[in-house]
Amino acid sequence: MSPLRALLGAYLRTSLRGKAAGTFFARRAGKWRGTVALIALYFTLGTVSALGASGSHNPFSYALVLHAVTFVMLGMSLAAESGDVLFNAADHDVLGSRPIDGQTLLIAKGASLFAFALLLGFAMNLPALFFASRIPALGPAFPVVHLGATALLALFVTSTVVFAYGLVIRFVGRDRFDSVAAWSQAALSGAFLVLSQGLAHIAELPILGLESRLCLVFVPAWFAALDVLGSSPRALMLGALAAGTTAVLAILAFGRLAHAYGAASAALGEATSLPVPATASWVADGPLARWWLRDPVERAAFRLATTYLRRDREIRTRLYPAFGFFVILPAAQLVGHAAYRFHAAAIVAVLLLGMLPSLALEALRVSSQHAATELFAVAPLASAGPLFQGVRKAVACWVVLPAAAIALTWVAVLAPHTMPVAVPSVLMLPALTFLPATFRDYVPLSVPPAMGRQSTANVAIGMLITIMGGATIGLGALAANSGHLPALVVAQIVLGVPGCRLLARRIRNRPLVVS
């Protein structure tokens, strides 16, 4: 068996059988349930997208909406997962003594990323085959052609991600690699979001025609043209652009830029020294800690989480794309000519604010140094509550409070009349920070990284918080319009403060179970 085949088989087995499931079924290693949950989430998104797109009754518009949604979801998912897959420091410990060159290793990891993207892409686009019956102009060959175009789009996204990291490897030294890699992953995630959401608002996506000039720069339009390839010479040109660009990116990513990957992967194990920010030390050891971090275990967990948030490449590559999403998606609402765009930008900012606590806390559960958390099992800890409280307060200090200030400033500048609606959502933030530990033990950095875990958590959290946030915003709007907003705010405070105390007590009193 060739090294490439063996590596690819190993990566696929560990990704799809035992670890993509970890977000929901952490104690069911070797099962496929997590993969099924992952597919179900994306299948649901695809069903909603296909149902809405089929209302256009236009073949190109239908395909364009489907490929635009697939493009942004695959881009965001691979941007979230690629850091753990491509730059896992533990790989060199296992494979460093083997006669495997850097290009073979990169091709194997890239192929596993492509398989992951293909799984998500097909899950999102299978419903489109059913709803295509609502558009008579789509021929009987549409299912085969559309799935082929989806596979090519998955290869395009994978090659783009690997190519971007290849540039970082080629031109950035080890001393700056961690920081540049984290920011480049955020930039990559933002680029996918801008290309899909920004241009979609400019082009008014559902009515964008095949002959529009915007199709030349709107990547999903290239792949949508493959679905209607025989309709016009323009579709043939755009389809050729999709195939040619994908081929060039794949050759550059896995060929020209791949040779430096082996040395870069080996260098990840080298230690780098970074200064400890004075602000973090002042918060953990200054006057604030005397009443906010009175428990020494909480204070130690606060310092640990703060250090990882500021210095660890893995944590930053998971969090920075989420921060970019929080900044870029509201800004994308401003593009276009809709009269409600300022109001929409303000509402989206408030809605996304509710996702950040859970996303940050989930990111801090995962680490390639997870074996080190066995120390917590032998330490005299009756409960994981103090560990969680320290991490929760670090997230509140360094993530939630700055994000809330940005969101409220954004709302005040763009749509001041929306501020009363935002207040109930902001008051929900303290309760949302308890969500990750409400029904389970939360031990920081205790979960090994695995392909699919972060994107599954992102989608699941996004769907849950969207429903809860939408309900809260709707309730706030109803209370503001009826003149009962002050009563709603008082009720939230009266119920929220003791509610948070009860949750904290529940988490603190739950005994730490060591498996």
C-alpha positions in Angstrom: 0.0 0.0 0.0 1.4 3.4 -1.0 2.0 6.0 1.8 -0.5 8.4 0.2 -3.3 5.7 0.2 -2.5 4.7 3.8 -2.5 8.3 5.1 -5.7 9.2 3.3 -7.5 6.1 4.7 -6.3 6.9 8.2 -7.4 10.5 8.1 -10.8 9.6 6.7 -11.4 6.9 9.3 -10.5 9.1 12.2 -12.4 12.0 10.8 -15.7 10.4 9.9 -16.0 7.4 12.2 -14.9 8.6 15.6 -14.3 12.3 15.8 -16.7 14.3 13.6 -19.2 12.9 16.1 -17.4 14.3 19.1 -19.5 17.4 19.3 -22.6 15.5 20.3 -21.4 12.0 21.1 -18.0 12.4 22.7 -18.2 9.0 24.5 -19.2 7.0 21.4 -15.8 6.8 19.7 -15.7 4.7 16.5 -19.4 5.3 15.7 -21.0 7.1 12.8 -23.7 9.0 14.8 -21.9 12.3 14.8 -21.4 12.1 11.0 -25.2 11.5 10.7 -25.9 14.5 12.9 -23.5 16.6 10.8 -25.2 15.5 7.5 -28.6 16.2 9.0 -27.7 19.8 9.9 -26.5 20.5 6.4 -29.3 18.6 4.8 -31.7 20.9 6.7 -29.9 24.0 5.5 -30.0 22.7 2.0 -33.8 21.9 2.2 -34.6 25.4 3.3 -32.3 26.9 0.5 -33.7 24.7 -2.2 -37.3 25.4 -1.2 -36.8 29.1 -1.3 -34.8 29.1 -4.5 -37.3 27.0 -6.4 -39.8 29.8 -6.2 -37.9 31.7 -8.9 -38.9 29.0 -11.6 -35.7 30.0 -13.4 -33.0 27.3 -13.9 -30.0 29.6 -13.6 -31.4 31.5 -10.6 -32.2 28.2 -8.9 -28.7 26.8 -9.4 -27.1 30.2 -8.5 -28.8 30.4 -5.1 -27.9 26.8 -4.3 -24.2 27.2 -5.3 -24.0 30.5 -3.4 -25.2 28.9 -0.2 -22.9 25.9 -0.7 -20.0 28.2 -1.5 -20.3 30.2 1.7 -21.0 27.2 4.0 -18.2 25.1 2.6 -15.8 28.1 2.8 -16.7 28.9 6.4 -16.6 25.2 7.4 -13.2 24.5 5.8 -11.8 27.8 7.1 -12.8 26.6 10.6 -11.4 23.1 10.2 -8.3 23.6 8.1 -6.1 24.9 10.8 -6.5 21.7 12.9 -6.2 19.4 9.9 -3.2 21.0 8.1 -1.2 22.1 11.1 -1.6 19.5 13.8 1.7 19.5 15.7 1.2 15.9 16.9 1.4 14.6 13.3 5.1 15.3 13.2 5.6 13.2 16.4 4.0 10.2 14.7 5.1 10.7 11.1 8.4 12.6 11.5 10.5 9.4 11.4 8.7 8.0 8.4 9.9 8.4 4.8 7.0 10.6 3.9 7.7 13.8 2.0 5.8 17.1 2.6 3.9 17.0 -0.7 2.5 13.5 0.0 1.4 14.5 3.5 -0.2 17.7 2.2 -2.0 15.8 -0.6 -3.4 13.3 2.0 -4.6 16.0 4.3 -6.0 18.1 1.4 -7.8 15.0 0.1 -9.4 14.4 3.5 -10.5 18.0 3.5 -11.9 17.6 0.1 -13.8 14.5 1.2 -15.2 16.4 4.1 -16.3 19.3 1.8 -17.8 16.8 -0.6 -19.8 15.2 2.2 -21.2 18.6 3.3 -21.8 19.7 -0.3 -23.8 16.7 -1.2 -25.8 16.8 2.0 -26.7 20.4 1.2 -27.6 19.8 -2.4 -29.5 16.5 -2.3 -32.8 18.3 -1.5 -32.2 20.4 -4.6 -32.7 17.3 -6.7 -36.2 16.8 -5.3 -37.3 20.5 -5.6 -36.0 20.7 -9.1 -39.2 19.1 -10.2 -40.8 22.6 -9.6 -38.8 24.0 -12.5 -39.9 22.3 -15.8 -36.9 23.8 -17.7 -34.4 21.6 -15.8 -33.8 18.5 -17.8 -33.5 14.9 -16.6 -29.7 15.2 -16.5 -29.9 17.9 -13.9 -29.2 15.6 -10.9 -26.0 14.2 -12.3 -24.8 17.6 -13.6 -25.6 19.4 -10.4 -23.8 16.9 -8.2 -20.8 17.1 -10.6 -20.8 20.9 -10.3 -21.1 20.6 -6.5 -18.1 18.3 -6.4 -16.1 20.8 -8.6 -17.1 23.6 -6.2 -16.0 21.5 -3.2 -12.6 21.0 -4.9 -12.4 24.8 -5.7 -13.0 25.7 -2.0 -10.5 23.1 -0.8 -7.8 24.2 -3.2 -8.4 27.8 -2.2 -7.9 27.1 1.5 -4.8 25.0 0.9 -3.4 27.6 -1.5 -3.8 30.4 1.0 -2.0 28.4 3.7 0.7 27.5 1.1 1.4 31.2 0.7 1.7 31.6 4.4 4.1 28.7 4.7 6.2 30.0 1.8 6.6 33.6 2.9 6.2 33.6 6.7 8.8 32.4 9.2 8.2 30.3 12.3 8.4 33.2 14.7 5.4 34.9 13.1 3.6 31.9 11.7 1.1 31.4 14.6 -0.2 35.0 14.4 -0.2 35.2 10.6 -1.9 31.8 10.3 -4.7 32.9 12.6 -5.3 36.2 10.8 -5.1 34.6 7.4 -7.7 32.1 8.4 -10.0 34.9 9.5 -9.2 36.7 6.2 -10.0 33.6 4.3 -13.3 33.1 6.1 -14.1 36.8 5.5 -13.3 36.5 1.8 -15.8 33.7 1.4 -18.4 35.7 3.2 -17.7 38.9 1.3 -17.7 37.2 -2.1 -21.0 35.5 -1.4 -23.0 37.9 0.8 -21.6 41.2 -0.5 -21.9 40.5 -4.2 -25.3 38.8 -3.6 -26.7 42.0 -2.1 -25.2 44.1 -5.0 -26.5 41.7 -7.7 -29.9 41.0 -6.1 -29.1 37.3 -6.3 -32.5 35.8 -7.1 -32.9 37.9 -10.3 -29.3 37.9 -11.5 -29.2 36.9 -15.1 -26.7 34.7 -16.9 -25.6 37.6 -19.1 -24.8 40.0 -16.3 -21.2 41.2 -16.0 -21.3 40.5 -12.3 -21.3 36.8 -13.1 -17.6 37.2 -14.2 -16.6 38.0 -10.6 -19.3 36.1 -8.6 -17.7 32.7 -8.1 -20.9 30.7 -7.5 -22.2 31.9 -10.9 -19.4 30.0 -12.6 -20.5 26.8 -11.1 -24.2 27.5 -11.6 -23.5 28.0 -15.3 -22.4 24.3 -15.4 -26.0 23.3 -14.5 -27.3 25.2 -17.6 -24.3 24.5 -19.8 -26.2 24.1 -23.0 -28.4 27.1 -22.7 -26.0 29.7 -24.2 -22.3 30.4 -25.1 -22.1 32.6 -22.0 -22.8 29.5 -19.8 -20.1 27.6 -21.6 -17.6 30.4 -21.0 -18.5 30.6 -17.3 -18.3 26.9 -16.9 -14.8 26.8 -18.5 -13.8 29.6 -16.1 -14.9 27.4 -13.1 -13.1 24.3 -14.4 -9.9 26.2 -15.4 -9.6 28.2 -12.1 -10.2 25.1 -10.0 -7.4 23.2 -12.0 -4.9 26.1 -11.6 -5.6 26.5 -7.9 -5.3 22.7 -7.3 -1.9 22.6 -9.2 -0.5 25.5 -7.3 -1.8 24.3 -3.9 -0.8 20.7 -4.1 2.2 21.1 -6.5 4.2 24.3 -6.6 3.6 25.3 -3.0 3.5 21.9 -1.4 7.3 21.2 -1.1 7.8 23.5 1.9 4.9 21.9 3.9 7.0 19.2 5.5 9.5 21.6 7.0 6.8 23.9 8.2 4.9 21.0 9.8 8.0 19.9 11.6 8.7 23.5 12.8 5.3 23.6 14.6 6.7 21.7 17.5 9.3 24.4 18.1 8.6 26.6 21.1 8.3 30.3 20.6 8.4 32.9 23.4 5.8 35.6 23.5 5.5 38.4 26.0 2.6 38.2 28.5 0.3 41.2 28.0 0.3 43.5 31.0 -3.4 43.9 30.8 -4.1 40.2 31.4 -1.8 40.2 34.4 -3.5 43.3 35.9 -7.0 41.7 35.5 -6.0 38.4 37.0 -3.9 39.8 39.9 -5.1 43.3 40.4 -8.0 44.7 42.5 -10.6 43.3 40.1 -9.5 39.7 41.0 -10.2 40.3 44.7 -13.9 40.1 44.3 -14.4 38.7 40.8 -11.9 35.9 41.0 -11.8 35.1 44.7 -11.6 31.3 44.1 -7.9 30.4 43.4 -9.0 27.6 41.0 -11.2 30.2 39.1 -8.2 32.6 39.0 -5.9 29.9 37.6 -8.5 28.9 35.0 -8.9 32.5 34.0 -5.1 32.9 33.5 -5.0 29.7 31.5 -7.9 30.7 29.2 -6.5 34.2 28.8 -3.1 32.8 27.8 -4.7 30.5 25.2 -6.9 33.2 23.8 -3.9 35.5 23.3 -1.1 33.1 22.4 -2.4 29.7 21.1 -2.6 29.3 17.4 -5.2 26.6 17.4 -7.6 28.6 19.6 -7.1 31.7 17.5 -7.6 29.9 14.2 -11.0 28.7 15.5 -12.1 32.0 17.0 -10.9 34.6 14.5 -13.2 33.3 11.7 -16.1 33.7 14.1 -15.0 37.2 14.9 -14.8 38.0 11.2 -18.3 36.6 10.7 -19.5 38.9 13.5 -18.0 41.9 11.8 -18.5 41.2 8.1 -22.1 39.8 8.0 -23.7 42.9 9.5 -21.6 45.1 7.2 -22.7 43.1 4.2 -26.3 44.2 4.9 -25.3 47.7 4.1 -24.5 46.8 0.5 -27.3 47.5 -1.9 -30.2 49.9 -2.2 -32.8 48.4 0.2 -34.5 50.9 2.4 -34.3 48.6 5.4 -30.5 47.9 5.1 -29.5 50.0 8.2 -32.1 48.4 10.3 -31.1 44.9 9.1 -27.4 45.6 9.8 -28.2 46.6 13.4 -30.5 43.5 14.0 -27.9 41.1 12.5 -25.2 42.5 14.7 -27.3 42.0 17.8 -28.3 38.5 16.7 -24.7 37.4 16.1 -23.6 38.8 19.4 -25.5 36.0 21.2 -23.5 33.3 19.4 -20.1 34.5 20.5 -20.1 33.2 24.2 -20.9 29.6 23.2 -18.5 29.7 20.2 -15.6 30.9 22.3 -16.3 28.5 25.2 -16.6 25.6 22.8 -13.3 26.6 21.1 -11.6 26.6 24.5 -12.8 23.0 25.2 -10.6 21.7 22.3 -6.9 21.4 22.2 -4.2 19.1 20.7 -2.6 19.2 24.3 -5.8 17.5 25.7 -3.8 14.8 27.4 -2.4 17.5 29.8 -5.8 18.0 31.3 -5.4 14.6 33.0 -3.9 16.8 35.7 -7.4 17.9 36.6 -8.3 14.2 37.3 -5.7 13.8 40.0 -6.0 17.3 41.4 -8.2 17.7 44.5 -11.2 19.1 42.6 -14.7 18.0 43.7 -16.3 19.8 40.7 -15.4 21.2 37.3 -17.4 24.3 38.2 -14.5 26.5 39.2 -12.6 25.6 36.0 -15.6 26.6 34.0 -16.3 29.8 35.9 -12.7 30.9 35.3 -12.9 30.2 31.6 -16.3 31.8 31.4 -15.1 35.0 33.0 -12.1 35.1 30.7 -14.4 34.8 27.7 -16.7 37.5 29.2 -13.8 39.8 29.8 -11.9 39.4 26.5 -14.7 38.4 24.0 -18.2 39.2 25.1 -17.7 42.7 26.6 -15.7 44.1 23.7 -18.1 42.5 21.2 -21.1 43.9 23.0 -19.5 47.4 23.0 -18.9 47.1 19.3 -22.5 45.9 18.6 -24.1 48.6 20.6 -22.0 51.3 19.0 -22.9 49.9 15.6 -26.6 50.0 16.5 -26.4 53.5 17.9 -24.7 54.8 14.8 -26.7 53.0 12.1 -30.2 52.7 13.6 -30.6 54.4 17.0 -34.3 53.6 17.0 -33.4 49.9 17.1 -31.5 50.3 20.4 -34.6 49.5 22.6 -35.0 46.2 20.7 -31.3 45.4 21.3 -31.5 45.8 25.1 -33.3 42.6 25.9 -30.9 40.6 23.8 -27.9 42.2 25.5 -29.4 41.3 28.9 -29.5 37.7 27.8 -25.7 37.4 27.4 -24.9 36.5 31.0 -27.3 33.5 30.9 -25.9 32.4 27.5 -22.4 32.2 29.0 -23.6 29.3 31.2 -25.1 27.3 28.3 -22.0 25.1 27.5 -21.8 23.7 31.0 -25.5 23.5 31.9 -26.0 19.8 31.0 -22.4 18.5 31.1 -19.1 18.8 32.8 -17.0 21.6 31.2 -13.2 20.9 31.4 -11.2 23.4 29.4 -8.8 22.1 26.7 -9.9 18.5 27.3 -11.3 17.5 23.9 -9.0 16.4 21.1 -9.4 18.3 17.8 -11.2 16.5 15.0 -12.5 17.3 11.6 -16.1 18.4 11.7 -16.3 19.2 15.4 -15.9 23.0 15.1 -18.1 23.4 12.0 -20.8 21.2 13.6 -20.7 23.3 16.8 -20.8 26.5 14.7 -23.9 25.4 12.8 -25.7 24.0 15.8 -25.0 27.0 18.0 -25.9 29.3 15.1 -29.3 27.6 14.6 -30.1 27.5 18.3 -29.1 31.1 19.0 -30.9 32.3 15.8 -34.1 30.9 17.1 -33.6 32.1 20.7 -32.3 35.5 19.5 -35.0 36.0 17.0 -37.6 35.3 19.7 -35.9 37.7 22.1 -35.7 40.5 19.4 -39.3 39.9 18.5 -40.4 40.1 22.1 -38.3 43.3 22.6 -39.9 44.8 19.5 -43.4 43.9 20.7 -42.7 45.3 24.2 -41.2 48.5 22.7 -44.2 49.1 20.4 -46.7 48.5 23.2 -44.8 50.7 25.7 -43.9 47.8 28.0 -40.2 47.7 27.4 -39.2 49.0 30.9 -41.3 46.2 32.4 -39.6 43.6 30.2 -36.2 44.9 31.2 -37.1 44.8 34.9 -38.5 41.3 34.5 -35.3 40.1 32.8 -33.2 41.4 35.6 -35.4 40.1 38.3 -35.5 36.6 36.7 -32.0 36.6 35.2 -29.9 37.4 38.3 -31.3 34.5 40.5 -31.5 32.3 37.4 -27.7 32.8 36.7 -27.0 32.1 40.4 -29.0 28.9 40.3 -27.1 27.8 37.1 -23.8 28.6 38.8 -24.8 26.6 41.9 -25.9 23.7 39.7 -22.6 23.7 37.8 -20.6 24.0 41.1 -22.4 21.2 42.9 -22.2 18.7 40.0 -19.4 16.2 40.9 -16.5 15.9 38.5 -16.8 12.5 36.7 -13.5 11.0 35.5 -14.1 8.4 32.7 
